[in-house]
């Protein structure tokens, strides 16, 4: 099994075209799954960014949330949204 480990990707600061290039680069590595160790996006878009990534790479995504994933939100709400997503 080949894994890709990424961290602090802050996808909400990238335009969609840049995110698509990022997803394509992940696919080029022929990984089985992706591990993300925090700071996926800020709270208002964290779920959206994870859904988008999953749709583009069609691989298992394992992650933990980082401090930036709660920015502009609150811990309870973010955890509920992410739990539903998972």
Secondary structure, DSSP 8 states (H G I E B T S, - for coil): --EEEE----GGGS-HHHHHHHHHHHHHTT-SEEEEES--S-GGGHHHHHHHHHHHH-SEEEEE--GGGGTTS-HHHHHHHHHHH-
